[in-house]
Amino acid sequence: TERTGEGAYTIRYFSPKAEVPFCGHATVATALALAERDGPGELLFATAAGPVPVTVVRDGGELRATLTSV
């Protein structure tokens, strides 16, 4: 994951055999890890499958991430 701007990152995904264009679970995990470090908010991931916006909110002490899968 490489930061390209405020809340914007380029992200790449790899299986054991090759790079893949998108992985929803890895995107959610990355968004939550970044939110734990930087706080909740809007993130935008540039993936090989296209841009993926993710919203992270704090809900009752927990972080929750939502995205629309590509």
N, CA, C and O atoms as CSV, one atom per row, in Angstrom:
chain,resi,resn,atom,element,x,y,z
A,1,THR,N,N,0.851,-1.176,0.000
A,1,THR,CA,C,0.000,0.000,0.000
A,1,THR,C,C,0.892,1.234,0.000
A,1,THR,O,O,1.809,1.351,0.813
A,2,GLU,N,N,0.616,2.140,-0.911
A,2,GLU,CA,C,1.387,3.382,-1.008
A,2,GLU,C,C,0.433,4.563,-0.916
A,2,GLU,O,O,-0.555,4.626,-1.648
A,3,ARG,N,N,0.726,5.500,-0.017
A,3,ARG,CA,C,-0.111,6.688,0.136
A,3,ARG,C,C,0.140,7.625,-1.034
A,3,ARG,O,O,1.286,7.936,-1.358
A,4,THR,N,N,-0.950,8.076,-1.671
A,4,THR,CA,C,-0.821,8.969,-2.821
A,4,THR,C,C,-1.435,10.336,-2.568
A,4,THR,O,O,-1.369,11.213,-3.429
A,5,GLY,N,N,-2.028,10.527,-1.407
A,5,GLY,CA,C,-2.651,11.794,-1.060
A,5,GLY,C,C,-3.409,11.628,0.242
A,5,GLY,O,O,-3.338,10.571,0.869
A,6,GLU,N,N,-4.135,12.656,0.658
A,6,GLU,CA,C,-4.905,12.603,1.894
A,6,GLU,C,C,-6.009,11.560,1.770
A,6,GLU,O,O,-6.968,11.755,1.024
A,7,GLY,N,N,-5.877,10.461,2.494
A,7,GLY,CA,C,-6.870,9.395,2.461
A,7,GLY,C,C,-6.859,8.567,1.191
A,7,GLY,O,O,-7.769,7.767,0.972
A,8,ALA,N,N,-5.850,8.738,0.348
A,8,ALA,CA,C,-5.778,8.020,-0.935
A,8,ALA,C,C,-4.544,7.121,-0.958
A,8,ALA,O,O,-3.449,7.522,-0.563
A,9,TYR,N,N,-4.754,5.900,-1.429
A,9,TYR,CA,C,-3.679,4.911,-1.444
A,9,TYR,C,C,-3.757,4.070,-2.709
A,9,TYR,O,O,-4.841,3.826,-3.238
A,10,THR,N,N,-2.608,3.632,-3.184
A,10,THR,CA,C,-2.535,2.601,-4.213
A,10,THR,C,C,-2.331,1.286,-3.480
A,10,THR,O,O,-1.480,1.190,-2.595
A,11,ILE,N,N,-3.107,0.274,-3.844
A,11,ILE,CA,C,-3.014,-1.013,-3.163
A,11,ILE,C,C,-2.945,-2.129,-4.199
A,11,ILE,O,O,-3.617,-2.084,-5.229
A,12,ARG,N,N,-2.118,-3.135,-3.904
A,12,ARG,CA,C,-1.971,-4.291,-4.796
A,12,ARG,C,C,-2.223,-5.554,-3.985
A,12,ARG,O,O,-1.976,-5.592,-2.780
A,13,TYR,N,N,-2.714,-6.584,-4.659
A,13,TYR,CA,C,-3.081,-7.841,-4.001
A,13,TYR,C,C,-2.377,-8.998,-4.695
A,13,TYR,O,O,-2.219,-9.010,-5.916
A,14,PHE,N,N,-1.959,-9.968,-3.890
A,14,PHE,CA,C,-1.247,-11.121,-4.441
A,14,PHE,C,C,-1.809,-12.413,-3.871
A,14,PHE,O,O,-2.048,-12.517,-2.668
A,15,SER,N,N,-2.018,-13.395,-4.738
A,15,SER,CA,C,-2.318,-14.765,-4.324
A,15,SER,C,C,-0.981,-15.503,-4.288
A,15,SER,O,O,0.041,-14.920,-4.649
A,16,PRO,N,N,-0.958,-16.752,-3.868
A,16,PRO,CA,C,0.316,-17.478,-3.887
A,16,PRO,C,C,0.928,-17.611,-5.284
A,16,PRO,O,O,2.135,-17.814,-5.416
A,17,LYS,N,N,0.094,-17.496,-6.331
A,17,LYS,CA,C,0.604,-17.706,-7.688
A,17,LYS,C,C,0.757,-16.438,-8.521
A,17,LYS,O,O,1.579,-16.401,-9.436
A,18,ALA,N,N,-0.023,-15.398,-8.221
A,18,ALA,CA,C,0.005,-14.220,-9.096
A,18,ALA,C,C,-0.634,-13.015,-8.408
A,18,ALA,O,O,-1.292,-13.143,-7.376
A,19,GLU,N,N,-0.426,-11.863,-8.997
A,19,GLU,CA,C,-1.123,-10.658,-8.560
A,19,GLU,C,C,-2.571,-10.753,-9.032
A,19,GLU,O,O,-2.834,-11.218,-10.141
A,20,VAL,N,N,-3.513,-10.313,-8.192
A,20,VAL,CA,C,-4.932,-10.313,-8.546
A,20,VAL,C,C,-5.439,-8.877,-8.522
A,20,VAL,O,O,-4.882,-8.047,-7.803
A,21,PRO,N,N,-6.498,-8.555,-9.302
A,21,PRO,CA,C,-6.925,-7.160,-9.415
A,21,PRO,C,C,-7.625,-6.597,-8.181
A,21,PRO,O,O,-7.587,-5.386,-7.960
A,22,PHE,N,N,-8.271,-7.456,-7.363
A,22,PHE,CA,C,-9.026,-6.942,-6.222
A,22,PHE,C,C,-9.238,-8.039,-5.197
A,22,PHE,O,O,-9.379,-9.210,-5.548
A,23,CYS,N,N,-9.260,-7.655,-3.920
A,23,CYS,CA,C,-9.572,-8.572,-2.822
A,23,CYS,C,C,-10.307,-7.768,-1.752
A,23,CYS,O,O,-9.709,-6.940,-1.065
A,24,GLY,N,N,-11.597,-8.017,-1.618
A,24,GLY,CA,C,-12.420,-7.257,-0.683
A,24,GLY,C,C,-11.983,-7.381,0.768
A,24,GLY,O,O,-11.894,-6.378,1.477
A,25,HIS,N,N,-11.708,-8.608,1.219
A,25,HIS,CA,C,-11.310,-8.799,2.613
A,25,HIS,C,C,-10.010,-8.063,2.933
A,25,HIS,O,O,-9.888,-7.454,3.996
A,26,ALA,N,N,-9.056,-8.115,2.035
A,26,ALA,CA,C,-7.788,-7.413,2.262
A,26,ALA,C,C,-7.988,-5.899,2.266
A,26,ALA,O,O,-7.301,-5.181,2.993
A,27,THR,N,N,-8.919,-5.418,1.460
A,27,THR,CA,C,-9.205,-3.982,1.419
A,27,THR,C,C,-9.818,-3.522,2.735
A,27,THR,O,O,-9.423,-2.490,3.278
A,28,VAL,N,N,-10.779,-4.282,3.247
A,28,VAL,CA,C,-11.398,-3.941,4.532
A,28,VAL,C,C,-10.359,-3.988,5.649
A,28,VAL,O,O,-10.311,-3.087,6.487
A,29,ALA,N,N,-9.534,-5.019,5.668
A,29,ALA,CA,C,-8.500,-5.137,6.700
A,29,ALA,C,C,-7.524,-3.966,6.644
A,29,ALA,O,O,-7.132,-3.431,7.681
A,30,THR,N,N,-7.137,-3.573,5.444
A,30,THR,CA,C,-6.219,-2.444,5.285
A,30,THR,C,C,-6.869,-1.150,5.753
A,30,THR,O,O,-6.235,-0.347,6.437
A,31,ALA,N,N,-8.130,-0.943,5.389
A,31,ALA,CA,C,-8.845,0.265,5.804
A,31,ALA,C,C,-8.944,0.344,7.323
A,31,ALA,O,O,-8.753,1.413,7.903
A,32,LEU,N,N,-9.240,-0.776,7.969
A,32,LEU,CA,C,-9.347,-0.773,9.429
A,32,LEU,C,C,-7.992,-0.543,10.089
A,32,LEU,O,O,-7.909,0.163,11.094
A,33,ALA,N,N,-6.941,-1.123,9.543
A,33,ALA,CA,C,-5.598,-0.894,10.094
A,33,ALA,C,C,-5.207,0.571,9.971
A,33,ALA,O,O,-4.650,1.146,10.907
A,34,LEU,N,N,-5.493,1.179,8.824
A,34,LEU,CA,C,-5.183,2.600,8.645
A,34,LEU,C,C,-6.019,3.460,9.585
A,34,LEU,O,O,-5.520,4.448,10.123
A,35,ALA,N,N,-7.287,3.097,9.790
A,35,ALA,CA,C,-8.158,3.860,10.686
A,35,ALA,C,C,-7.713,3.728,12.138
A,35,ALA,O,O,-7.834,4.682,12.907
A,36,GLU,N,N,-7.202,2.566,12.523
A,36,GLU,CA,C,-6.668,2.423,13.879
A,36,GLU,C,C,-5.485,3.361,14.088
A,36,GLU,O,O,-5.310,3.917,15.172
A,37,ARG,N,N,-4.686,3.532,13.062
A,37,ARG,CA,C,-3.511,4.402,13.151
A,37,ARG,C,C,-3.875,5.879,13.010
A,37,ARG,O,O,-3.394,6.713,13.777
A,38,ASP,N,N,-4.734,6.208,12.017
A,38,ASP,CA,C,-4.986,7.602,11.643
A,38,ASP,C,C,-6.358,8.129,12.043
A,38,ASP,O,O,-6.602,9.333,11.952
A,39,GLY,N,N,-7.257,7.254,12.484
A,39,GLY,CA,C,-8.618,7.650,12.809
A,39,GLY,C,C,-9.567,7.339,11.666
A,39,GLY,O,O,-9.137,7.187,10.523
A,40,PRO,N,N,-10.874,7.242,11.973
A,40,PRO,CA,C,-11.857,6.900,10.946
A,40,PRO,C,C,-12.016,8.011,9.920
A,40,PRO,O,O,-11.592,9.146,10.139
A,41,GLY,N,N,-12.636,7.665,8.794
A,41,GLY,CA,C,-12.878,8.643,7.739
A,41,GLY,C,C,-13.062,7.980,6.396
A,41,GLY,O,O,-13.298,6.776,6.300
A,42,GLU,N,N,-12.949,8.789,5.362
A,42,GLU,CA,C,-13.102,8.329,3.983
A,42,GLU,C,C,-11.732,7.988,3.408
A,42,GLU,O,O,-10.785,8.766,3.533
A,43,LEU,N,N,-11.635,6.827,2.782
A,43,LEU,CA,C,-10.404,6.397,2.125
A,43,LEU,C,C,-10.718,6.071,0.673
A,43,LEU,O,O,-11.845,5.706,0.338
A,44,LEU,N,N,-9.722,6.205,-0.176
A,44,LEU,CA,C,-9.876,5.834,-1.578
A,44,LEU,C,C,-8.674,4.997,-1.976
A,44,LEU,O,O,-7.531,5.451,-1.917
A,45,PHE,N,N,-8.954,3.757,-2.385
A,45,PHE,CA,C,-7.901,2.845,-2.810
A,45,PHE,C,C,-7.909,2.725,-4.323
A,45,PHE,O,O,-8.938,2.409,-4.922
A,46,ALA,N,N,-6.770,2.976,-4.938
A,46,ALA,CA,C,-6.603,2.751,-6.376
A,46,ALA,C,C,-6.154,1.303,-6.537
A,46,ALA,O,O,-5.077,0.930,-6.072
A,47,THR,N,N,-6.980,0.486,-7.195
A,47,THR,CA,C,-6.675,-0.927,-7.402
A,47,THR,C,C,-6.592,-1.203,-8.896
A,47,THR,O,O,-6.974,-0.361,-9.708
A,48,ALA,N,N,-6.098,-2.373,-9.258
A,48,ALA,CA,C,-6.053,-2.760,-10.670
A,48,ALA,C,C,-7.456,-2.895,-11.252
A,48,ALA,O,O,-7.629,-2.826,-12.469
A,49,ALA,N,N,-8.463,-3.087,-10.395
A,49,ALA,CA,C,-9.848,-3.203,-10.850
A,49,ALA,C,C,-10.551,-1.850,-10.910
A,49,ALA,O,O,-11.690,-1.768,-11.370
A,50,GLY,N,N,-9.889,-0.790,-10.453
A,50,GLY,CA,C,-10.482,0.541,-10.448
A,50,GLY,C,C,-10.487,1.131,-9.048
A,50,GLY,O,O,-10.026,0.491,-8.103
A,51,PRO,N,N,-11.006,2.353,-8.906
A,51,PRO,CA,C,-11.023,3.012,-7.604
A,51,PRO,C,C,-12.048,2.363,-6.670
A,51,PRO,O,O,-13.144,1.994,-7.094
A,52,VAL,N,N,-11.675,2.230,-5.394
A,52,VAL,CA,C,-12.557,1.629,-4.393
A,52,VAL,C,C,-12.632,2.564,-3.189
A,52,VAL,O,O,-11.684,2.640,-2.407
A,53,PRO,N,N,-13.756,3.282,-3.031
A,53,PRO,CA,C,-13.919,4.120,-1.848
A,53,PRO,C,C,-14.339,3.264,-0.649
A,53,PRO,O,O,-15.145,2.343,-0.784
A,54,VAL,N,N,-13.787,3.577,0.517
A,54,VAL,CA,C,-14.115,2.870,1.757
A,54,VAL,C,C,-14.402,3.917,2.824
A,54,VAL,O,O,-13.661,4.889,2.971
A,55,THR,N,N,-15.479,3.711,3.563
A,55,THR,CA,C,-15.823,4.580,4.679
A,55,THR,C,C,-15.600,3.812,5.970
A,55,THR,O,O,-16.100,2.699,6.133
A,56,VAL,N,N,-14.846,4.410,6.891
A,56,VAL,CA,C,-14.618,3.798,8.200
A,56,VAL,C,C,-15.207,4.731,9.252
A,56,VAL,O,O,-14.899,5.923,9.285
A,57,VAL,N,N,-16.066,4.169,10.118
A,57,VAL,CA,C,-16.686,4.940,11.194
A,57,VAL,C,C,-16.428,4.234,12.516
A,57,VAL,O,O,-16.179,3.029,12.561
A,58,ARG,N,N,-16.494,5.013,13.592
A,58,ARG,CA,C,-16.415,4.432,14.931
A,58,ARG,C,C,-17.853,4.271,15.416
A,58,ARG,O,O,-18.634,5.222,15.396
A,59,ASP,N,N,-18.195,3.060,15.851
A,59,ASP,CA,C,-19.559,2.744,16.277
A,59,ASP,C,C,-19.483,2.020,17.618
A,59,ASP,O,O,-19.136,0.841,17.678
A,60,GLY,N,N,-19.812,2.736,18.694
A,60,GLY,CA,C,-19.786,2.115,20.010
A,60,GLY,C,C,-18.423,1.596,20.417
A,60,GLY,O,O,-18.326,0.552,21.063
A,61,GLY,N,N,-17.377,2.299,20.055
A,61,GLY,CA,C,-16.029,1.895,20.404
A,61,GLY,C,C,-15.368,0.972,19.400
A,61,GLY,O,O,-14.180,0.675,19.526
A,62,GLU,N,N,-16.115,0.513,18.403
A,62,GLU,CA,C,-15.554,-0.353,17.366
A,62,GLU,C,C,-15.452,0.397,16.052
A,62,GLU,O,O,-16.242,1.301,15.777
A,63,LEU,N,N,-14.481,0.021,15.247
A,63,LEU,CA,C,-14.369,0.570,13.900
A,63,LEU,C,C,-15.143,-0.320,12.939
A,63,LEU,O,O,-15.079,-1.546,13.031
A,64,ARG,N,N,-15.875,0.299,12.016
A,64,ARG,CA,C,-16.622,-0.437,10.996
A,64,ARG,C,C,-16.293,0.151,9.633
A,64,ARG,O,O,-16.302,1.368,9.447
A,65,ALA,N,N,-16.003,-0.730,8.683
A,65,ALA,CA,C,-15.661,-0.305,7.320
A,65,ALA,C,C,-16.739,-0.784,6.363
A,65,ALA,O,O,-17.231,-1.907,6.471
A,66,THR,N,N,-17.102,0.089,5.419
A,66,THR,CA,C,-18.051,-0.294,4.371
A,66,THR,C,C,-17.466,0.072,3.018
A,66,THR,O,O,-16.804,1.097,2.857
A,67,LEU,N,N,-17.732,-0.802,2.047
A,67,LEU,CA,C,-17.313,-0.541,0.673
A,67,LEU,C,C,-18.274,-1.248,-0.259
A,67,LEU,O,O,-18.994,-2.163,0.140
A,68,THR,N,N,-18.274,-0.813,-1.498
A,68,THR,CA,C,-19.001,-1.511,-2.550
A,68,THR,C,C,-17.974,-2.280,-3.350
A,68,THR,O,O,-17.065,-1.692,-3.936
A,69,SER,N,N,-18.117,-3.594,-3.375
A,69,SER,CA,C,-17.150,-4.437,-4.077
A,69,SER,C,C,-17.179,-4.148,-5.570
A,69,SER,O,O,-18.237,-3.877,-6.139
A,70,VAL,N,N,-16.011,-4.208,-6.198
A,70,VAL,CA,C,-15.915,-3.954,-7.638
A,70,VAL,C,C,-16.001,-5.244,-8.422
A,70,VAL,O,O,-15.938,-5.224,-9.651
